[in-house]
Amino acid sequence: MIKAINTVDEYISTFPLDTQSKLQLMRQIIKDNAPEAVETISYGMPAYKTDKKQLVYFGGYAKHIGFYAMPTSHEKFKNKLSNYKHGKGSVQFPLNQPLPIELIAEIIRFKVALNNTTAK
């Protein structure tokens, strides 16, 4: 029987050490740019909410970290995300490259502002 993962720490601990460090960095970028965000596990991966609305998700994979900030964010940042494999609401940051910290931070700040605006 597979044990359910209930915390982000548990989630991150299931990956190889080099991947864990990138997942921890992703987590820290989110916390630094959305300190009021509520952290949870949703859809089997780390998820964050502000103003009771989804902010972002991230997930570890064999060759990349998936970052999910919903279609509105990806549309706004499509030019800056063009160097990465991405879909309508997701982007893949390869594990063999440094995370684009400032780009991720910018997307998070945009989503925080968007959630804040739509909550009012």
N, C-alpha and C positions, 0 to 999 in steps of 0.2 A: 504494500500500500504506500502510495506517495504522500508524504507529509505536505499539508497545505502551507504555503508561505504567507505569513501574516504581517511581516514588517519589511521595510526597505533593507535593513541590515541583513535579515535572513536572505532576501532576494540576492543581494550583492555577494553574499558569502558562497553562493552556489557556482560562481564563476572562477576561472583561473586567476591567479594573483595579478597578472598584468592587466587583465580585463577589469578586475575589481578596482584597480586604481583609477581607471578611466570612468567607471561608473560612479565612484566616490567623487571624482572631480565634477561630473555632470550634476550630481546631487548638490554639491557645494555651490556651483554656479546658480542653480535654481534658488537655493536658500539665501544666497547673497543678494539676488535681484528680486526676490519675492519673499522677504522674511516673514510675512504674515500668512503665507500659503500653508494649507493643511496638507500634510503628507499621509498617503495611504497606499494600499495595494489595490489596483483595479484592473480588470482584464489580465490578471496575473503579472502585472508589472508596476513599478513605482508610478504613482499619479499624484498630482498636486491640484488643489482648488484654491481659488480666491473668490470672495463674494459669493460663495456657494455655487460657483461655476467652474467647469474644468479649465485648468490652466495649461498644463503640459503633462505628458507621459514620457518615459524613456524605457528602453529595454536593451538587454545585452544579447548578442548573437555571436556566432562563431567568427565572423569577420568584420562585424561593424556594431555600432551602437545606433539603435533606432531612436529617433526623436520625433515626437508627435505633438504638434502645436496647433492642430486643426487647420482646415483650409484657408481661413482668413489670414492667418499669419504667413502661411506659405505663399499665398498670392502676393502679399506685400513685400516679401523678401525673395521673390523668385530669382531676381538677378544675382543676389549674393549667394543663393543656394545652388546656382547653376553648375558649380564645380562638383556637386555631390549628386549621387543617385537619389532621386526623390519622387514622390507621388503627390497626389492632391493634398494630403495632410500629413505627410511623413517625409523624413530625410534620413539617409544613412551616412554616418560618419565612420569611415574605415578605421579599424583598430590599428593599422600600421601607419596612421597619420596623427598628428596632434589634433586635439579637439579645437575647433574655432571658438575659443572662449568668448571673445567679444561679440561675435555674431549670435551665439546662443544667448548671451546676456541681453543683447538688443531685442531679440525675439521675445524673451521672457518679459522684459519691461513693457514691450508693446502689448502683450497679452494681459498683463496686470492692468494697464491703463484701460484696455478694451473691456475687461471684466468689470472694472470699477465704474466705467461710464455706463455700461448696460445695466448695472445693478441699481442705478439711481433713477 
